[in-house]
Amino acid sequence: MADQGSDSKSTGTNQVLLAVRLGWLTVETFGRLRRYARSGYHLPELQGDASQRFDFSDRSLSEHDELFFAVDQLHRTAARLKTELPPCPLPAQAALVQLLAGGIDLNRCQGELDEWSRQVWTTLSTEDELTGRGFTYGGSLADTYWHADVLGPDRFAQLLRPPRLEYLAARFDSIANHLPEHVARVLHHTLYKLRDEGRLEKLDAGGKKQALERLESQAKVWHDLLFGSRSADSYLLASDHRWITLGALGVTLALALAIVFGVWLSALTMSRVGMTALPTEIGQASFSEWLDWQKWSTLLATLSSMVVLFTGLVTNVSGWIIAIYQRLKGWLKLLFIYHRTSRI
């Protein structure tokens, strides 16, 4: 029964994440189609150049390649959802080549995709409300860059309004358990950083253009994290891991030494009190009292109790120290991930 529950949860998690990806791809695909249209519908000629590197090896894909890759991802992601969805109005591969070669009406295409996305949202929300919300959140996050791209440097500030970014961060926090590890935290951090540093009214035209370029770079990080191209941990360098370990060890060691010093100081104080009273008791004790086995047994019982107490204290403290080390290491790791995944 437990295994069945785990499988059910895993399936549900995949569905929500797939819905987030589908929402993102709906926006990204049309954004790339719009960008490709602005380039003049130039289809690449299939002839090589022996002096050049392969495009895939240095990730220098053309707008044409990026568009086809996004459309293919859109179709594949829609097919992976267990809910049957209406057919996507954008054709795949060969049919798309013919469509682009003959010219494409962007307004008509946008209307068809808009209608399709409404049907998808309705279908997903009817099947599972959380999955429908995931579809919306993915599209809204993609809009942060892909709609800003068409608005341009002069008008895209409306997408960076603090209330919108805060709302979007909160929405992804609500589905954090359905996303890859640390992704919701990274989204929250970068969206809030974008909110704090996105005051564009004081920037000149050049500054706004640079801000849009940084936003594009940040959108690529979001895409890689949401689609599993990279994990959050993969952004950390080898030196980062060393600093994380050393930092956590240093703070934990300092805390452990402080605890040991406190215990030693307490024991020293108690021993001084005992040593002050001991000579008086020894001087007043008679020979018969020295031979009283009951007093000796009481003393031994007291000492053994103190040993047990001290052993338990050391065991608990060591457990706390290990837990503190793990928490510090996790906290430092998250800080380094924030630093490495931020492009703002």
C-alpha positions in Angstrom: 0.0 0.0 0.0 2.8 2.4 0.8 4.5 1.7 -2.5 1.2 2.4 -4.3 0.8 5.7 -2.5 4.4 6.7 -3.4 3.9 5.8 -7.0 0.7 7.9 -7.1 2.5 10.9 -5.5 5.3 10.6 -8.0 2.9 10.5 -10.9 1.0 13.5 -9.6 4.3 15.4 -9.2 5.3 14.6 -12.7 2.0 15.9 -14.0 2.3 19.2 -12.2 5.9 19.7 -13.4 4.9 18.7 -17.0 2.1 21.3 -16.8 4.5 24.0 -15.7 6.8 23.1 -18.7 3.9 23.0 -21.1 2.8 26.5 -20.0 6.4 27.8 -20.4 6.7 26.2 -23.8 3.4 27.7 -25.1 4.8 31.2 -24.4 8.4 30.4 -25.5 7.4 28.8 -28.8 5.3 31.7 -29.9 8.1 34.1 -28.7 10.6 32.3 -30.8 8.2 32.2 -33.8 7.7 35.9 -33.4 11.5 36.5 -33.2 12.1 34.3 -36.2 9.4 36.2 -38.2 11.3 39.4 -37.5 14.4 37.9 -39.0 12.6 37.6 -42.4 11.7 33.9 -42.5 15.1 33.0 -43.8 15.3 29.2 -43.9 18.9 28.0 -43.5 20.6 26.4 -46.5 21.7 22.8 -45.9 25.3 23.2 -46.9 28.2 22.7 -44.5 31.5 24.5 -44.0 34.4 22.3 -43.2 36.2 25.1 -41.3 33.4 25.6 -38.8 32.5 23.8 -35.6 29.2 21.9 -35.3 26.4 24.1 -33.9 25.4 21.7 -31.2 29.0 21.4 -29.8 29.2 25.1 -28.9 25.5 25.7 -28.3 25.4 28.3 -31.1 22.0 27.1 -32.5 20.3 29.5 -34.9 16.9 31.0 -34.4 15.6 28.4 -36.8 17.0 25.5 -34.8 15.8 27.0 -31.5 12.3 27.4 -32.9 12.1 23.8 -34.1 13.5 22.6 -30.8 10.9 24.5 -28.8 8.0 23.3 -31.1 9.2 19.7 -30.7 9.4 20.1 -26.9 5.9 21.5 -27.0 4.5 18.5 -28.8 6.4 16.0 -26.7 5.5 17.6 -23.4 1.8 17.7 -24.3 1.9 14.0 -25.3 3.4 13.1 -21.9 0.5 14.5 -19.9 -1.9 11.7 -18.9 -4.9 14.0 -19.7 -5.9 14.0 -23.4 -5.4 17.5 -24.8 -6.7 19.2 -28.0 -4.2 19.0 -30.9 -1.7 21.8 -31.0 -2.3 24.3 -33.8 1.5 24.5 -34.6 2.5 21.6 -36.8 5.8 19.7 -36.1 8.9 19.3 -38.3 8.1 18.9 -42.0 4.7 20.6 -41.9 6.3 23.5 -40.0 9.0 23.9 -42.6 6.3 24.3 -45.3 4.4 26.7 -43.2 7.4 28.9 -42.6 8.4 28.7 -46.2 5.1 30.0 -47.4 4.9 32.8 -44.8 3.0 32.8 -41.6 0.3 35.2 -40.2 1.5 35.9 -36.6 -1.8 37.4 -35.5 -3.7 34.4 -36.7 -1.1 32.0 -35.1 -1.3 33.9 -31.8 -5.1 33.7 -31.8 -5.0 30.0 -32.5 -2.4 29.4 -29.8 -4.4 31.5 -27.3 -7.5 29.6 -27.9 -5.6 26.3 -27.7 -4.0 27.3 -24.4 -7.4 28.2 -22.9 -8.7 24.8 -23.8 -5.6 23.1 -22.3 -6.0 25.1 -19.1 -9.7 24.2 -18.9 -9.0 20.5 -19.5 -6.1 20.4 -17.0 -8.0 22.3 -14.3 -11.0 20.1 -14.7 -8.9 17.0 -14.3 -6.7 18.4 -11.4 -6.8 22.0 -10.2 -3.1 22.0 -9.2 -2.0 20.8 -12.6 -4.0 23.6 -14.2 -2.4 26.1 -11.9 1.0 24.7 -12.8 0.2 25.4 -16.5 -0.6 29.0 -15.7 2.5 29.5 -13.5 4.8 28.2 -16.2 3.3 30.5 -18.8 3.4 33.5 -16.5 7.1 32.9 -15.6 8.0 32.6 -19.3 6.1 35.8 -20.0 8.6 37.6 -17.7 11.1 37.4 -20.5 9.4 36.3 -23.7 6.7 39.0 -23.6 9.3 41.5 -22.4 11.3 40.7 -25.5 8.6 41.9 -27.8 7.8 45.0 -25.7 11.5 46.0 -25.9 13.7 48.0 -23.5 11.3 51.0 -23.4 8.2 49.2 -22.2 9.1 45.9 -20.6 9.2 47.4 -17.1 5.5 46.7 -16.6 6.4 43.0 -16.4 8.8 43.7 -13.5 6.3 45.3 -11.2 7.0 44.3 -7.6 3.5 43.0 -6.9 3.6 40.7 -10.0 7.0 39.3 -9.1 6.1 38.7 -5.5 2.8 37.0 -6.5 4.7 34.8 -9.0 7.3 33.8 -6.4 4.5 32.9 -3.9 2.8 30.8 -6.5 5.9 28.7 -7.2 6.5 28.4 -3.4 3.1 26.7 -3.3 4.1 24.0 -5.7 7.7 23.6 -4.5 7.2 19.9 -3.7 6.4 19.3 -7.3 9.5 20.9 -8.7 13.1 19.6 -8.8 15.2 20.2 -5.6 15.9 23.9 -4.8 14.2 25.1 -8.0 11.3 26.9 -6.1 13.9 28.6 -3.8 16.0 29.7 -6.8 12.9 31.1 -8.5 11.9 32.9 -5.3 15.4 34.4 -4.9 15.8 35.6 -8.4 12.3 37.0 -8.7 12.8 39.0 -5.5 16.2 40.1 -6.7 14.7 41.2 -10.0 12.0 43.1 -8.0 14.6 44.9 -5.9 17.0 45.7 -8.7 14.4 46.1 -11.4 13.8 49.8 -10.8 14.1 50.7 -14.5 12.7 54.3 -14.4 16.1 55.6 -13.5 18.0 53.8 -16.3 18.8 55.3 -19.6 18.2 53.5 -22.9 21.5 51.6 -22.7 20.9 50.5 -19.1 17.4 49.2 -20.0 18.9 47.2 -22.9 21.5 45.7 -20.6 18.7 44.8 -18.1 16.8 43.1 -20.9 19.9 41.1 -21.8 20.4 40.0 -18.2 16.7 39.0 -18.0 17.2 36.8 -21.1 20.2 35.1 -19.4 18.2 34.6 -16.3 15.3 33.1 -18.3 17.8 30.5 -19.8 18.7 29.5 -16.2 15.0 29.1 -15.3 14.4 27.0 -18.4 17.3 24.7 -17.6 16.2 24.2 -14.0 12.5 23.6 -14.9 13.2 21.2 -17.8 15.9 19.3 -15.9 18.7 20.3 -18.3 20.7 21.2 -15.2 20.1 20.6 -11.5 20.6 23.4 -9.1 23.7 21.6 -7.7 25.3 21.5 -11.1 25.9 25.2 -11.0 28.3 24.9 -8.0 32.0 24.7 -8.8 34.5 22.4 -7.1 35.8 25.4 -5.1 32.3 26.2 -3.9 32.0 22.7 -2.4 35.3 23.1 -0.6 34.3 26.5 0.8 30.9 25.1 1.9 32.5 22.2 3.8 35.2 24.4 5.3 32.7 27.1 6.4 30.3 24.6 8.0 33.2 22.8 9.7 34.7 26.1 11.0 31.5 27.4 12.5 30.6 24.0 14.0 34.0 23.6 15.5 33.9 27.0 17.1 30.4 26.2 18.5 31.7 22.8 19.8 34.6 24.4 21.5 32.3 27.0 23.1 30.1 24.2 24.5 33.1 22.2 25.8 34.5 25.4 27.5 31.1 26.0 29.1 30.9 22.4 30.4 34.5 22.6 31.7 33.8 25.9 33.4 30.7 24.5 35.1 32.5 21.3 36.2 35.4 23.4 37.6 33.0 25.6 39.6 31.3 22.5 41.1 34.6 20.8 41.9 35.8 23.9 43.7 32.7 23.8 45.9 33.2 20.1 46.6 36.9 20.4 47.3 36.2 23.2 49.8 33.7 21.1 51.9 35.7 17.9 51.6 38.6 18.6 54.1 36.1 19.7 56.7 34.1 16.4 56.3 37.3 14.3 56.4 38.5 16.0 59.5 35.2 15.5 61.3 34.8 11.9 60.2 35.5 9.1 62.8 37.2 5.8 62.0 33.9 3.9 62.1 32.4 6.3 59.5 35.4 5.6 57.2 34.5 1.9 57.4 30.8 2.5 56.8 30.2 0.5 53.5 26.7 2.2 53.1 28.4 5.6 52.7 30.9 4.2 50.2 28.1 2.5 48.2 26.2 5.8 48.1 29.3 7.6 46.9 29.9 5.0 44.2 26.3 5.2 43.1 26.5 9.0 42.9 29.7 8.8 40.9 28.2 6.2 38.5 25.1 8.4 38.1 27.3 11.3 37.2 29.2 9.2 34.7 26.0 8.1 33.1 24.7 11.7 33.0 28.0 12.9 31.5 27.9 10.2 28.9 24.3 11.0 27.9 25.2 14.7 27.8 28.2 14.0 25.5 26.0 11.8 23.2 23.3 14.4 22.9 25.7 17.2 22.3 27.5 15.2 19.6 24.1 14.6 17.9 23.3 18.3 18.1 26.7 19.2 16.7 26.2 16.9 13.7 22.7 18.3 13.1 24.1 21.8 13.3 26.8 21.0 10.9 24.4 19.5 8.4 22.1 22.5 8.7 25.0 25.0 8.2 26.2 23.0 5.2 22.8 23.1 3.6 22.4 26.8 4.3 25.8 27.6 2.9 25.1 25.4 -0.1 21.8 27.3 -0.8 23.6 30.6 -0.6 26.2 29.5 -3.2 23.4 28.2 -5.4 21.7 31.5 -5.2 24.9 33.2 -6.2 25.7 30.9 -9.1 22.1 30.9 -10.6 21.5 34.6 -10.5 22.1 36.6 -13.6 20.4 39.8 -12.5 
